[in-house]
Amino acid sequence: MTTKKEEKRILILGAGFGGLTCANLLRKNLSPQHRITIIDKNTHFIMGIVNLWILNGSRTLKESRIDLKRLEDKGIEFLNEEIINIDTSKKIVTTNLNKELVYDYLIISLGAEYQLAQIQGFSHNGGFNLYDPDEIPKLRTEILCLKKGRITICITNIPYKCPPAPYEASLLINDILVKNGTRRSIEVDIYTPTPIALPVAGPKTSQDIVSLLSNHSINFHPLHKLKKVSDDHILEFENGKKINYDLLIGIPPHKVPTAIRNSGLLKENESWINVDKFTLRTSHENVFAIGDVTEIKVNPTSTIPKAGIFAEGQAKIVSQQIIDEINSNRSTNNPRFDGKGFCFMEVGNKNAGYISADFYNVDGPLTSFETPSEKSFKNKIDFVESRIYDWLLNV
Ligand SMILES: Cc1cc2nc3c(=O)[nH]c(=O)nc-3n(C[C@H](O)[C@H](O)[C@H](O)COP(=O)(O)OP(=O)(O)OC[C@H]3O[C@@H](n4cnc5c(N)ncnc54)[C@H](O)[C@@H]3O)c2cc1C
């Protein structure tokens, strides 16, 4: 006589890049008796990459949002609530509606929160947050209305999501201005606190990016950490420099979500959740953390970048471990995250460069940059659309 396997409850916190990958993989590979619940404070999913397409006018904000309730059609429970506490000793997650959810397995994929309030005067003086999709339509209108002056893009701190994104944004803004006939009378400047453009990718790839900026007359300013924005539209940097701007775009300081900090999941001196670099397990039983909410050290000076491609790669490894455990499947060889990833960096005019990275390479992280092409641009569109289809549209 066969006995019915024990029902397991898997909670996934956060329906973003990592959480949606896990929910779908688990549902496809576990029998229906096992409950998969994904919780998010937002009702809709929007992929960060799409912010830049809203900026350049190729998508609207409205058509880019996808209702997370669609997950229910796949047999994945979706709870639209805010997580306020995680108790790993009792294996309970509490939401803002005082719901207490018990889990057998927990996947934390809550991403990062933004902290623009840390930069004095930024929002008060009309600064735009490039990473907030709701601000992009107005930003686009202001770029189109500006006839002359200076557009400044400031990376306010590290780490931040998708390290090439601010450079990509500057190139797309260049493209918008060229098409709008205003490029000659508008300067585009990009400021970063780091000494090179992409410290995570190393000096060679950073130089390739700076050359690309320079070819499009975009001024690159390393070692500029924004201190405050004053009421007369002046940016003040920690190195003492002051410059004026007409339109200010910021990449906000990032921090670990409040729910994580309040749950005591960080040890002293930790800013993000530390996990095993191969299995993504935390020090708590059956608790995994993936994506932007983690800090995975590659060597004493670098960490795995905060990017969707890594959240997705980690989600696959975590899901496989849970599937193997629940299905008592010993045939799969220890799933391990390999530290590999890639991204497409759009440069305007329907072209994109391609950056690939291998962070666990035995002789140290390896990255390379492929010159922009139409093919990589098409691959980028396919990258986005295939994921949205698999995660939410394909029932
Ligand atoms: C402009 C831009 C361009 C980008 N381009 C690329 C790119 O080309 N390639 C790439 O790989 N990555 C890119 N990224 C980065 C990518 O979007 C993130 O790295 C990725 O989304 C991280 O996935 P995640 O699952 O860790 O977190 P997220 O996708 O951020 O998901 C976290 C989820 O948790 C939810 N949440 C947070 N706190 C709570 C709470 N207390 N209760 C309930 N829900 C909560 C949030 O609402 C969110 O839905 C880009 C990002 C931006 C902003």
Ligand as a Chemical Component Dictionary entry (heavy atoms), coordinates in Angstrom:
data_LIG
# 
_chem_comp.id                   LIG 
_chem_comp.type                 NON-POLYMER 
_chem_comp.pdbx_formal_charge   0 
_chem_comp.three_letter_code    LIG 
# 
loop_
_chem_comp_atom.comp_id 
_chem_comp_atom.atom_id 
_chem_comp_atom.alt_atom_id 
_chem_comp_atom.type_symbol 
_chem_comp_atom.charge 
_chem_comp_atom.model_Cartn_x 
_chem_comp_atom.model_Cartn_y 
_chem_comp_atom.model_Cartn_z 
_chem_comp_atom.pdbx_ordinal 
LIG C1  C1  C 0 15.991 50.612 -14.595 1  
LIG C2  C2  C 0 16.375 49.202 -14.295 2  
LIG C3  C3  C 0 16.954 48.410 -15.289 3  
LIG C4  C4  C 0 17.323 47.093 -15.006 4  
LIG N1  N1  N 0 17.879 46.332 -16.020 5  
LIG C5  C5  C 0 18.225 45.045 -15.769 6  
LIG C6  C6  C 0 18.771 44.224 -16.804 7  
LIG O1  O1  O 0 18.928 44.650 -17.960 8  
LIG N2  N2  N 0 19.124 42.953 -16.484 9  
LIG C7  C7  C 0 18.949 42.441 -15.226 10 
LIG O2  O2  O 0 19.288 41.272 -15.005 11 
LIG N3  N3  N 0 18.448 43.201 -14.222 12 
LIG C8  C8  C 0 18.081 44.479 -14.459 13 
LIG N4  N4  N 0 17.560 45.260 -13.444 14 
LIG C9  C9  C 0 17.607 44.774 -12.042 15 
LIG C10 C10 C 0 16.484 43.822 -11.707 16 
LIG O3  O3  O 0 15.223 44.397 -11.940 17 
LIG C11 C11 C 0 16.603 43.434 -10.215 18 
LIG O4  O4  O 0 17.908 43.107 -9.908  19 
LIG C12 C12 C 0 15.690 42.248 -9.958  20 
LIG O5  O5  O 0 14.351 42.649 -10.081 21 
LIG C13 C13 C 0 15.949 41.641 -8.573  22 
LIG O6  O6  O 0 15.054 40.588 -8.362  23 
LIG P1  P1  P 0 14.557 40.230 -6.888  24 
LIG O7  O7  O 0 13.628 39.084 -7.053  25 
LIG O8  O8  O 0 15.730 40.094 -5.995  26 
LIG O9  O9  O 0 13.769 41.518 -6.395  27 
LIG P2  P2  P 0 12.549 42.338 -7.078  28 
LIG O10 O10 O 0 12.374 41.923 -8.506  29 
LIG O11 O11 O 0 12.810 43.738 -6.781  30 
LIG O12 O12 O 0 11.295 41.810 -6.262  31 
LIG C14 C14 C 0 11.097 42.113 -4.903  32 
LIG C15 C15 C 0 9.605  42.106 -4.628  33 
LIG O13 O13 O 0 9.389  42.122 -3.211  34 
LIG C16 C16 C 0 8.286  42.951 -2.919  35 
LIG N5  N5  N 0 8.393  43.397 -1.527  36 
LIG C17 C17 C 0 9.405  44.079 -0.943  37 
LIG N6  N6  N 0 9.176  44.243 0.382   38 
LIG C18 C18 C 0 7.978  43.647 0.636   39 
LIG C19 C19 C 0 7.210  43.457 1.832   40 
LIG N7  N7  N 0 7.612  43.898 3.022   41 
LIG N8  N8  N 0 6.033  42.786 1.723   42 
LIG C20 C20 C 0 5.596  42.309 0.524   43 
LIG N9  N9  N 0 6.294  42.458 -0.626  44 
LIG C21 C21 C 0 7.472  43.120 -0.569  45 
LIG C22 C22 C 0 8.389  44.088 -3.927  46 
LIG O14 O14 O 0 7.134  44.700 -4.113  47 
LIG C23 C23 C 0 8.896  43.332 -5.178  48 
LIG O15 O15 O 0 7.836  42.936 -6.025  49 
LIG C24 C24 C 0 17.133 46.572 -13.706 50 
LIG C25 C25 C 0 16.517 47.348 -12.717 51 
LIG C26 C26 C 0 16.134 48.641 -12.998 52 
LIG C27 C27 C 0 15.450 49.438 -11.926 53 
# 
loop_
_chem_comp_bond.comp_id 
_chem_comp_bond.atom_id_1 
_chem_comp_bond.atom_id_2 
_chem_comp_bond.value_order 
_chem_comp_bond.pdbx_ordinal 
LIG C1  C2  SING 1  
LIG C2  C3  SING 2  
LIG C2  C26 DOUB 3  
LIG C3  C4  DOUB 4  
LIG C4  N1  SING 5  
LIG C4  C24 SING 6  
LIG N1  C5  DOUB 7  
LIG C5  C6  SING 8  
LIG C5  C8  SING 9  
LIG C6  O1  DOUB 10 
LIG C6  N2  SING 11 
LIG N2  C7  SING 12 
LIG C7  O2  DOUB 13 
LIG C7  N3  SING 14 
LIG N3  C8  DOUB 15 
LIG C8  N4  SING 16 
LIG N4  C9  SING 17 
LIG N4  C24 SING 18 
LIG C9  C10 SING 19 
LIG C10 O3  SING 20 
LIG C10 C11 SING 21 
LIG C11 O4  SING 22 
LIG C11 C12 SING 23 
LIG C12 O5  SING 24 
LIG C12 C13 SING 25 
LIG C13 O6  SING 26 
LIG O6  P1  SING 27 
LIG P1  O7  DOUB 28 
LIG P1  O8  SING 29 
LIG P1  O9  SING 30 
LIG O9  P2  SING 31 
LIG P2  O10 DOUB 32 
LIG P2  O11 SING 33 
LIG P2  O12 SING 34 
LIG O12 C14 SING 35 
LIG C14 C15 SING 36 
LIG C15 O13 SING 37 
LIG C15 C23 SING 38 
LIG O13 C16 SING 39 
LIG C16 N5  SING 40 
LIG C16 C22 SING 41 
LIG N5  C17 SING 42 
LIG N5  C21 SING 43 
LIG C17 N6  DOUB 44 
LIG N6  C18 SING 45 
LIG C18 C19 SING 46 
LIG C18 C21 DOUB 47 
LIG C19 N7  SING 48 
LIG C19 N8  DOUB 49 
LIG N8  C20 SING 50 
LIG C20 N9  DOUB 51 
LIG N9  C21 SING 52 
LIG C22 O14 SING 53 
LIG C22 C23 SING 54 
LIG C23 O15 SING 55 
LIG C24 C25 DOUB 56 
LIG C25 C26 SING 57 
LIG C26 C27 SING 58 
# 
